[in-house]
Amino acid sequence: RSTLFPYTTLFRSSITTVSVTLTANIELSAKLEIPSGKTVTIDLNGHKLSRSLSANVNYGMVIYVNGGNLTIDDSSSDKSGRIEGGRSYNGGGILCESGSTLTVNGGTFTNNDVSRTESGNQGRGGAIFMNPNTTLTINGGVFDGNSAYQGGAIYLDDNSTVSGTVATATISGAEFKNCWVTGDGGAIYNQGKLTVSNCTFTGNKSTDGGGIYNDSGAQLTSNGSTYTSNSVTEHGGGGMTNYGTLTVNGGTFTNNSGVGNGGGIWTNQNISMKGLVTIKDNTGNGGSNNLYLAGSSVINVTGGFDSNTRIYVSLENYNRNFTSDFGTYHGPMSNFPTSDCFKADIEGVSVSLNGFELKLNASGIFYQDHEWTGSDTDGHVVNR
């Protein structure tokens, strides 16, 4: 077993910048701390940096960034470097305190775990937990098989007492798979500002928001990312659940599943959307259920849709417009194939142009939501 480096190197006041390349697997007997004022780069170099804990303990994470700056690289040709085995109350792999920055340029976060029962503010961020006033940048890398109560891979926190103080994350080209939680946000739980670009979310599981759960007041932008085969066990939002600000600039939501409505996306807030978007072949509420717009929420069209866009839609309240500014980018002379690109999830409901917007027309009475599943006095299953 190799020694990473003398701990005194990181804490010596005269040294502020440290770069380390692993030459063997390392099992830490305690958390590795990056204190304020230090900038550290760790190149996994195809090796494993881990803890070996049989239960969740306080400060059981692999790395604790206490106001410092940390970069994780993996220069190995097969990209086999790993951070694994953390067992903590929050942030099983890495926890970042306020004022910290974390950059991940590769490596795999796997088999990290935090408490899977809600107890105070515990159980958040199986692989990474970011406190308010932190910055996370991820350029590639894999998050596989991490678990938590909320945010199987990543949890971005806010500060409920100081407006605008949140964790900020920019994630590009990363893979999130097989992460799971007993609460919300199978892969990511967002209370901050999150941008995911060209990422994949596959096989993640939760009670709500199988891929991503975007909380009230949070901001999420998804650019060209793919959500497939994610699932939820109690509500809707197999691919994504949104209560905050959501922008989808292209991307694919397919084969996700929910118990309630919105097997692909469930939202009660408007969605800004443009580009090549595919939301189809998802299931929820016992059948085809893809994009579910609760309340009076609509698609805010912020640019042109690609002609290969395929979006299947259902509403809580039918016989209303479900777009805003559609005609601005797809006027009557645009020859946009509206009937091919937008379809209703439910038989007997049709999509039509209503002036310059799209409308869902229903001849019957429909009421759908995803908050709970129960039974009425006659024992019939009711989804609300």
C-alpha atoms as one frame of an Amber mdcrd trajectory, in Angstrom:
protein
   0.000   0.000   0.000   1.447   3.306  -1.089   1.576   6.522   0.897  -0.008
   9.423  -0.945   2.280  12.093   0.492   3.128  13.374   3.967   0.089  15.225
   5.321   2.434  17.966   6.539   3.082  18.872   2.904  -0.497  20.052   2.499
  -0.687  21.884   5.795   2.736  23.561   5.813   2.033  27.290   5.680   4.844
  28.003   3.199   3.392  25.656   0.572   0.202  26.735  -1.138   0.223  24.668
  -4.344   0.727  20.895  -4.453   0.522  18.446  -7.377   0.544  14.691  -6.732
   0.470  11.694  -9.066  -0.573   8.344  -7.623   1.752   5.417  -8.348  -0.308
   2.768  -6.524  -3.714   2.219  -4.964  -4.133   4.062  -1.670  -6.508   3.238
   1.160  -6.827   6.169   3.516  -7.261   5.627   7.243  -8.844   9.095   7.598
 -10.240  11.796   5.347  -7.756  13.705   3.191  -8.282  17.389   3.994  -7.602
  20.319   1.651  -7.624  23.423   3.896  -8.325  27.020   2.960  -5.531  28.702
   1.033  -4.255  25.476  -0.537  -4.516  24.475  -4.203  -4.081  20.747  -4.765
  -4.088  18.618  -7.931  -4.357  14.845  -7.579  -3.734  12.736 -10.665  -5.279
   9.320 -10.022  -3.146   7.934 -12.855  -5.246   4.786 -13.134  -5.144   4.026
  -9.406  -7.676   3.924  -6.584  -7.989   6.442  -3.768 -10.361   4.955  -1.216
 -11.596   4.396   2.303 -12.573   1.068   3.792 -15.478   1.671   6.149 -18.194
  -0.762   7.124 -20.686   1.948   8.150 -21.415   5.654   7.652 -19.432   7.811
  10.065 -18.919  11.534  10.549 -16.187  12.713   8.162 -16.098   9.316   6.510
 -15.636  10.882   3.066 -12.510  10.237   1.001 -11.606  13.932   0.554 -12.699
  16.930   2.611 -12.198  20.306   0.873 -12.320  22.822   3.698 -12.172  26.108
   1.765  -9.334  25.043  -0.531  -9.118  24.307  -4.264  -8.957  20.733  -5.544
  -8.511  19.295  -9.036  -8.933  15.584  -9.781  -7.260  14.260 -12.952  -6.773
  10.799 -14.402  -3.961  10.665 -16.940  -4.106   6.878 -17.413  -4.738   5.644
 -20.945  -7.661   3.455 -19.864  -9.129   6.072 -17.500  -9.296   3.534 -14.662
  -8.605   5.892 -11.754 -11.233   5.704  -9.007 -12.426   7.432  -5.877 -14.454
   4.937  -3.896 -15.539   3.514  -0.580 -16.415   6.738   1.245 -19.065   6.254
   3.944 -20.147   9.554   5.450 -23.211  11.569   6.472 -22.892  13.941   3.478
 -20.560  13.738   0.483 -19.294  10.175   0.516 -16.552  10.771  -2.043 -15.832
  14.502  -1.667 -17.428  17.170   0.519 -16.737  20.851  -0.200 -17.253  23.520
   2.440 -18.163  27.126   1.636 -15.451  28.926  -0.353 -14.113  25.730  -1.944
 -13.690  24.904  -5.622 -13.630  21.422  -7.099 -12.641  20.510 -10.663 -12.980
  16.939 -11.935 -11.253  16.179 -15.243 -11.676  12.429 -15.204 -11.795   9.348
 -13.047 -14.668   7.274 -11.719 -16.598   7.867  -8.509 -18.035   4.524  -7.453
 -19.425   2.771  -4.400 -19.558   5.923  -2.285 -22.457   6.167   0.137 -24.067
   8.523   2.638 -26.842   7.936   5.156 -29.930   6.750   3.302 -32.409   7.951
   5.915 -33.443  11.572   6.428 -31.940  12.828   9.667 -31.472  16.576   9.975
 -29.332  17.673   7.035 -27.733  14.279   6.434 -27.914  11.802   3.590 -27.035
  14.099   0.678 -24.581  13.604  -2.187 -23.395  10.006  -2.446 -20.278  10.957
  -4.425 -20.066  14.778  -4.070 -21.702  17.290  -1.757 -21.289  21.009  -2.504
 -22.173  23.478   0.239 -23.421  26.992  -0.620 -20.821  29.377  -2.071 -18.848
  26.631  -3.807 -18.011  25.969  -7.455 -17.952  22.565  -9.136 -16.612  21.982
 -12.659 -16.697  18.514 -14.193 -15.109  17.756 -17.582 -15.767  14.085 -18.207
 -15.660  11.280 -15.694 -18.042   8.576 -14.518 -20.391   8.361 -11.515 -21.387
   4.742 -11.070 -23.273   3.035  -8.270 -23.189   5.784  -5.641 -26.063   6.057
  -3.153 -27.699   8.507  -0.747 -30.993   9.748   0.615 -30.952  12.646  -1.895
 -28.599  13.104  -4.842 -27.095   9.677  -5.479 -24.090  11.190  -7.260 -24.181
  14.949  -6.537 -26.034  17.315  -4.221 -25.854  21.081  -4.779 -26.936  23.033
  -1.708 -28.288  26.524  -1.157 -28.401  28.845   1.834 -31.996  29.384   2.881
 -31.034  32.364   5.047 -28.876  34.250   2.516 -30.548  34.877  -0.840 -28.402
  34.002  -3.876 -25.830  32.014  -1.909 -25.829  28.648  -3.677 -23.559  25.974
  -5.045 -22.794  26.387  -8.758 -21.916  23.492 -11.059 -20.961  23.156 -14.726
 -20.828  19.547 -15.896 -19.771  18.475 -19.400 -19.363  15.038 -20.939 -19.906
  13.067 -17.729 -21.699   9.745 -17.331 -24.127   9.094 -14.474 -25.283   5.506
 -14.153 -26.765   3.127 -11.601 -26.872   5.720  -8.823 -29.801   5.440  -6.444
 -31.448   7.137  -3.518 -34.245   6.427  -1.067 -35.491  10.006  -1.581 -35.278
  12.390  -4.556 -32.704  12.900  -7.297 -31.312   9.531  -8.392 -28.192  11.093
  -9.907 -28.345  14.808  -8.998 -30.346  16.868  -6.529 -30.075  20.554  -7.389
 -30.802  23.468  -5.074 -28.265  25.749  -6.755 -27.259  26.637 -10.305 -26.530
  23.649 -12.538 -25.602  23.276 -16.204 -25.203  19.807 -17.728 -23.938  19.540
 -21.313 -23.564  16.376 -23.396 -23.930  14.159 -20.337 -25.650  10.770 -20.082
 -27.964   9.619 -17.293 -28.735   5.897 -17.382 -30.288   3.475 -14.908 -30.540
   5.891 -11.975 -33.353   5.376  -9.452 -35.260   7.460  -6.875 -38.709   8.175
  -5.524 -38.917  11.381  -7.628 -36.595  12.738 -10.317 -34.787   9.606 -11.466
 -32.078  11.485 -13.327 -32.233  15.009 -11.858 -34.446  16.638  -9.243 -34.496
  20.432  -9.689 -35.865  21.994  -6.521 -37.919  25.145  -6.100 -35.758  28.221
  -6.675 -32.984  26.222  -8.351 -31.750  26.791 -11.900 -31.047  23.946 -14.313
 -29.878  24.089 -17.937 -29.575  20.840 -19.879 -27.720  21.075 -23.197 -27.781
  18.065 -25.510 -27.815  15.522 -22.694 -29.363  12.047 -22.783 -31.659  10.571
 -20.124 -32.586   6.937 -20.625 -33.817   4.024 -18.500 -34.011   6.088 -15.313
 -36.903   5.310 -12.979 -38.876   6.493  -9.962 -40.807   4.353  -7.527 -43.440
   6.706  -6.111 -44.098   9.770  -8.285 -43.355  11.032 -11.822 -40.286  12.507
 -13.457 -38.432   9.350 -14.441 -35.885  11.394 -16.335 -36.291  14.719 -14.545
 -38.535  16.494 -12.044 -38.651  20.293 -12.067 -39.992  22.775  -9.532 -37.525
  25.556 -10.405 -36.171  27.209 -13.545 -35.521  24.718 -16.346 -33.984  25.159
 -19.798 -33.647  22.280 -22.264 -31.509  23.097 -25.300 -31.707  19.857 -27.231
 -31.446  16.413 -25.706 -33.089  13.009 -25.467 -35.472  11.559 -22.870 -36.403
   7.960 -23.716 -37.346   4.748 -21.892 -37.594   6.438 -18.516 -40.412   5.393
 -16.208 -42.515   6.817 -13.409 -45.388   5.647 -11.264 -47.182   8.950 -11.730
 -47.224  11.261 -14.732 -44.202  12.549 -16.612 -42.146   9.457 -17.295 -39.696
  11.671 -19.178 -40.122  15.084 -17.509 -42.536  16.290 -14.828 -42.746  20.059
 -14.255 -45.046  22.553 -12.600 -43.002  25.482 -13.938 -42.463  26.720 -17.493
 -39.680  25.080 -19.528 -37.516  27.069 -21.927 -36.790  24.841 -24.914 -35.241
  24.789 -28.399 -33.159  22.637 -30.735 -33.430  18.913 -31.410 -35.466  17.555
 -28.520 -36.710  13.982 -28.193 -39.159  13.128 -25.404 -40.867   9.868 -26.293
 -41.170   6.169 -25.372 -41.306   6.983 -21.655 -43.951   5.493 -19.375 -45.917
   6.730 -16.398 -49.335   6.490 -14.810 -49.833   3.089 -16.407 -49.113   4.027
 -20.000 -47.324   6.329 -22.417 -46.442   9.476 -20.482 -43.582  11.654 -21.583
 -43.603  15.417 -20.884 -46.153  16.364 -18.226 -47.020  20.056 -17.776 -48.730
  20.533 -14.413 -50.869  23.537 -13.541 -50.622  26.234 -16.206 -46.991  25.547
 -17.129 -45.977  25.814 -20.788 -43.030  25.337 -23.111 -41.343  28.704 -23.617
 -39.924  28.428 -27.112 -36.602  30.301 -27.105 -35.358  29.286 -30.563 -36.145
  27.079 -33.510 -36.921  23.402 -33.042 -35.155  20.929 -35.312 -37.577  19.272
 -37.735 -36.648  15.880 -36.229 -37.890  16.931 -32.790 -40.371  14.473 -31.267
 -42.202  15.560 -28.106 -45.183  13.730 -26.641 -47.136  15.912 -24.185 -49.815
  15.591 -21.522 -51.351  18.293 -19.334 -53.020  18.595 -15.975 -55.628  20.866
 -17.558 -56.493  20.362 -21.227 -58.057  22.581 -23.883 -55.382  25.246 -23.465
 -52.213  26.417 -25.152 -49.087  24.613 -23.999 -46.491  26.804 -25.770 -45.364
  30.404 -25.605 -43.629  32.182 -28.516 -43.961  29.140 -30.774 -45.020  31.317
 -33.704 -42.020  33.608 -33.255 -39.762  30.823 -34.565 -42.263  28.672 -36.492
 -44.563  31.022 -38.347 -47.052  29.939 -41.012 -44.429  30.283 -43.751 -41.781
  28.181 -41.975 -43.096  24.794 -43.222 -42.302  23.351 -39.791 -43.790  19.816
 -39.473 -45.764  20.565 -36.317 -47.949  17.450 -36.476 -44.878  15.220 -36.674
 -42.950  16.958 -33.923 -45.626  17.409 -31.248 -48.101  14.708 -30.275 -50.470
  14.021 -27.391 -49.782  11.200 -24.967 -53.427  10.351 -24.415 -55.825   8.844
 -26.921 -58.601  11.237 -27.835 -56.427  14.317 -27.314 -55.085  16.241 -30.300
 -52.496  18.938 -30.961 -53.565  21.941 -33.002 -52.414  25.446 -33.856 -54.294
  28.093 -31.916 -53.211  31.343 -33.493 -49.430  31.202 -33.198 -49.326  28.707
 -30.318 -49.860  24.972 -29.869 -52.927  23.708 -28.030 -53.995  20.329 -26.644
 -57.659  19.632 -27.281 -59.594  17.025 -25.315 -63.206  16.006 -25.783 -63.459
  14.413 -22.318 -62.433  15.478 -18.828 -58.871  14.761 -17.802 -57.164  15.395
 -14.472 -53.640  14.247 -13.776 -50.922  14.955 -11.283 -48.164  12.929  -9.659
 -48.140  13.690  -5.972 -49.431  10.434  -4.591 -51.044   7.149  -5.459 -53.879
   5.869  -3.285 -57.413   4.539  -3.531 -60.863   6.065  -3.337 -63.703   4.805
  -1.163 -64.544   2.161  -3.760 -60.990   0.851  -3.856 -60.139   2.250  -7.289
 -56.564   3.388  -7.791 -56.269   7.163  -7.943 -53.224   9.047  -9.286 -53.097
  12.712  -8.385
